[in-house]
Structures are given as structure tokens and as C-alpha cells.
Amino acid sequence: MNIALIGYGKMGKTIEQVIAEEYAGNCRVVLRIDSQKRNTLDIATLQNADVAIEFTAPHAAADNLLFCLEAGVPVVCGTTGWLSRFEEVRQMCVHKGGALVYASNFSIGVNLFFELNRWLAQLMRPYPHYRPEIEETHHLQKKDSPSGTAVTLAEAVVSESQQLQKWVNHPVSKPDELPLISHRIADVKGTHIVRYQSAIDTIEISHTAHSRLGFAQGAVLAAAWVLGKKGIFTMRDVLHLGV
């Protein structure tokens, strides 16, 4: 499997490390496109790859996805903050008969945590005296706030609640708001806590990332899975969760 890395920062380099150490002989990186080289990439060059893995920035992601789909190259996208253009990307995917896997987090552990979060939210539905909140902490270089992972967690809690209408990334002023608290601290890979508090006790579930390897391993797994498929998928499809 020939892989194009669109985005060659810390995450792109970690993905290349995973490919070299865990997929040697089965996968190889044939293109490395950083932000300075993106405008020099043409369709013919991209088509040397069987699949592209895209980890860039919110302002660039949608255009990168459209370019991959136009080229007929399946793409795995780990960038967050681009979903305002989701419909545009979806239409291109349908028009070209392409394939896209996107996720706010490709870590297998985080995706299991997503399922646990949804299940806990369902269990808590009959107990409105427990007030939920979500807290996330990342390194100072994190490009989006709140994190895409935290937003995914918050959306699931809101969708399962009978009281909540939306999440907010500021102090709560209304009972139908779910607080999502963000912290940026040096050298924190990523910690997410979902907390239900009452006057009597507190229930918490949490996930802490120790390195970027989990994200990279999941992205390569998704790249291998999407080959030969058509449509738009998430890690729930890749991991057969919720089936």
C-alpha cells in the first residue's frame, strides 16, 4: 500500500514512524506534502499513492480532501474544524465515487471511550440531578479549542439527554447548556474527562493519551481498511462499533 502524507508535521512524522516500524514490507510512504509544498502537488503525482492520510489545519483540510477526491485517491482525514464544508466534500465524494474516512480522533482507545461515553449518557438520562460537564486538556500548540474529541463527546451527551440542548465553551448560564471546559498546558498529549456531579457524589470517566502513536496507528488502520470502498465513513465503521 502506497501512502501519501498530506501534512508532515509532528503527526505526519509519527504516522511515518508507525508505517516503518509496524507495516514494513506492506506499506510505504511515497509522498510527503508539508504546508509549503501543498500548492505544488498535482493530481498525477498524488495518483502514485493508493491512499492519502491528511493531518493539516482546519482552514486547509476541506480543500485537501476535495483535491484527493478529485484525483480518485481514497483519503483518511484526522484534521478537525472543517465540518462547515462537509456538504461540499460529501457531494464531491458522491460525484467521483470516492472514499473518505474522517474522525475527530483515530485512536482505538478514544473510539472505545466514545462508545462508553454514549452508553453512560444513556444510563444517566433518568437522573437529571446529576449535572454533566466535559473537561479537556491539551498541549499549547493544539490548533483548535475545544478539541474535536471533546466536541464529539459533548454532542453525544447532548443527544442522549432530555434536559440539554447544546454544549458551550464558556461558563454555563442556562440549565439546558453542557459546559465544555478547555485547558492548554505544556506537553500534555490529550486528556478528556466526562463528569456527572450531584450533591451526593460524582461519576467520572476519562481517557489520557500518553503519545501520538495511538492516533497514528488508528490512521494507518483506517487507510488499509478504506481501500476498495466507496462512501464516507468514520472510525465506528472501521472498528465495527455500534453494529
C-alpha positions in Angstrom: 0.0 0.0 0.0 1.5 3.3 -1.1 0.6 6.2 1.2 0.7 10.0 0.6 1.1 12.0 3.8 -0.6 15.4 3.4 0.6 17.3 6.4 4.1 16.4 7.5 4.3 17.9 11.0 4.5 16.0 14.2 1.5 13.8 13.4 2.7 13.1 9.8 6.2 12.1 11.1 4.6 9.8 13.7 2.5 8.1 11.1 5.6 7.5 9.0 7.3 6.1 12.1 4.4 3.6 12.6 4.5 2.6 9.0 8.3 1.9 9.2 8.1 0.0 12.5 4.8 -1.9 12.2 4.0 -2.2 8.5 7.4 -2.6 6.9 7.0 -4.6 3.6 3.3 -3.9 3.4 3.1 -0.1 3.4 5.4 2.7 2.3 5.2 6.4 2.2 5.6 7.7 -1.4 4.7 11.3 -0.9 5.3 13.8 2.0 3.5 17.1 1.5 4.0 19.8 4.1 2.2 23.1 4.1 4.8 24.8 2.0 4.6 22.2 -0.8 0.9 21.7 -1.0 0.4 24.2 -3.9 3.0 22.3 -6.0 1.1 19.0 -5.7 -0.6 17.9 -8.9 -3.2 15.1 -9.5 -0.8 12.9 -11.5 1.7 12.9 -8.6 -0.9 12.2 -6.0 -2.2 9.3 -8.0 1.1 7.5 -7.3 -0.5 6.8 -3.9 -3.2 4.2 -3.1 -4.5 6.3 -0.2 -3.8 9.7 1.4 -3.7 10.5 5.1 -4.5 14.1 5.8 -3.4 15.8 9.0 -3.1 19.6 8.4 -5.0 22.6 9.7 -8.8 23.4 9.8 -8.5 26.1 7.1 -6.8 23.8 4.7 -8.4 20.4 5.3 -11.5 20.7 3.1 -9.6 21.8 0.0 -7.1 19.0 0.6 -10.0 16.5 0.8 -11.6 17.8 -2.4 -8.2 17.5 -4.2 -7.8 13.9 -3.1 -11.4 13.0 -4.2 -10.9 14.8 -7.5 -7.8 12.7 -8.1 -9.7 9.5 -7.2 -7.5 8.8 -4.2 -9.2 7.5 -1.0 -8.4 9.8 1.9 -8.2 9.4 5.7 -8.7 12.8 7.4 -7.7 13.4 11.0 -7.9 17.2 10.8 -10.8 18.8 12.8 -12.6 22.1 12.4 -13.5 21.8 8.7 -17.1 20.4 9.0 -18.7 23.6 7.9 -17.7 22.4 4.4 -18.8 18.8 4.9 -21.6 19.0 2.4 -19.2 20.3 -0.3 -16.9 17.4 0.4 -19.8 14.9 0.5 -21.0 16.0 -2.9 -17.6 15.6 -4.4 -17.2 12.1 -2.8 -20.6 11.1 -4.3 -19.8 12.7 -7.7 -16.4 10.9 -8.0 -17.4 7.7 -6.4 -14.7 8.3 -3.8 -13.9 7.2 -0.3 -13.3 9.2 2.9 -12.7 8.2 6.4 -12.9 11.1 8.9 -12.7 11.2 12.6 -12.1 13.7 15.4 -9.7 11.1 16.8 -8.3 8.0 15.3 -7.0 6.4 18.5 -8.6 3.0 19.1 -8.8 3.7 22.8 -10.5 7.1 22.2 -13.1 5.5 20.0 -13.9 2.9 22.6 -14.2 5.8 25.0 -16.7 7.4 22.7 -18.9 4.3 22.9 -18.5 4.2 26.7 -19.5 7.9 26.9 -22.6 7.3 24.9 -23.6 4.3 27.0 -23.1 6.3 30.2 -25.1 9.2 28.9 -28.0 6.8 28.2 -27.7 5.3 31.7 -27.8 8.8 33.2 -30.9 10.0 31.3 -33.4 9.2 34.1 -31.3 11.1 36.7 -31.4 14.8 36.0 -30.0 15.7 39.4 -26.6 14.7 38.0 -25.2 17.6 36.1 -22.7 16.6 33.3 -19.7 18.5 32.2 -16.7 17.8 30.0 -13.1 18.9 30.6 -10.3 18.6 28.1 -6.6 19.4 28.4 -4.0 19.6 25.6 -0.6 21.0 24.8 -0.1 24.7 24.0 0.3 24.0 20.2 -3.1 22.5 19.9 -4.7 24.3 16.9 -8.4 24.0 17.9 -10.2 24.7 21.1 -12.2 22.9 22.2 -10.7 19.8 20.8 -12.6 17.8 18.1 -12.6 14.8 20.5 -14.3 16.9 23.2 -16.9 18.2 20.8 -17.7 14.6 19.7 -18.1 13.6 23.4 -20.3 16.7 24.1 -22.5 16.1 21.1 -23.2 12.5 22.2 -24.0 13.7 25.8 -26.4 16.3 24.4 -28.1 13.9 22.0 -28.8 11.4 24.8 -30.0 14.0 27.3 -33.6 15.0 27.9 -32.6 18.3 29.5 -29.6 19.6 27.5 -30.0 21.5 24.2 -26.4 22.4 23.4 -22.8 22.5 24.6 -20.9 25.7 25.3 -17.2 26.5 25.7 -17.8 29.2 28.4 -19.4 29.4 31.8 -22.9 27.9 31.8 -25.7 30.4 32.3 -28.7 28.2 31.4 -29.8 24.8 32.7 -30.0 23.4 29.1 -26.3 24.0 28.4 -23.5 21.5 28.8 -20.2 23.1 29.9 -17.1 22.1 27.9 -14.0 23.3 29.7 -10.7 23.6 27.8 -7.2 23.9 29.2 -3.9 24.4 27.3 -0.8 23.3 29.2 2.7 22.5 28.0 3.5 18.9 27.0 0.0 17.3 27.5 -0.8 14.9 24.7 -4.5 14.9 25.5 -6.8 14.2 28.4 -10.6 14.1 28.3 -12.9 13.8 31.3 -16.7 13.3 31.3 -18.1 14.1 34.7 -21.6 13.8 36.2 -21.9 15.7 39.5 -24.7 15.7 42.1 -24.8 17.0 45.7 -24.1 13.4 46.9 -21.4 12.1 44.6 -19.5 12.4 41.3 -19.2 9.9 38.5 -16.3 10.3 36.1 -14.9 8.5 33.0 -11.6 9.7 31.5 -9.1 9.0 28.7 -5.5 10.1 28.7 -3.2 9.8 25.7 0.5 9.1 26.5 1.8 9.6 23.0 0.7 10.3 19.4 1.3 6.7 18.5 -2.4 5.7 19.2 -3.6 8.4 16.7 -1.1 7.3 14.1 -1.8 3.6 14.4 -5.6 4.2 14.0 -5.0 6.4 10.9 -2.9 3.7 9.2 -5.5 1.0 10.2 -8.2 3.2 8.6 -6.1 3.7 5.4 -5.8 0.0 4.9 -9.5 -0.6 5.7 -10.8 2.0 3.2 -9.1 0.6 0.1 -11.6 -0.6 -2.4 -14.5 1.1 -0.7 -16.8 3.9 -1.7 -18.6 6.4 0.6 -18.0 8.4 3.7 -17.0 6.5 6.9 -15.9 7.1 10.5 -13.9 5.1 12.9 -17.1 3.4 14.1 -17.2 1.8 10.7 -13.5 0.9 10.7 -13.7 -0.7 14.2 -17.2 -2.2 13.7 -18.6 -0.3 16.7 -22.3 0.2 17.3 -23.1 -2.6 14.8 
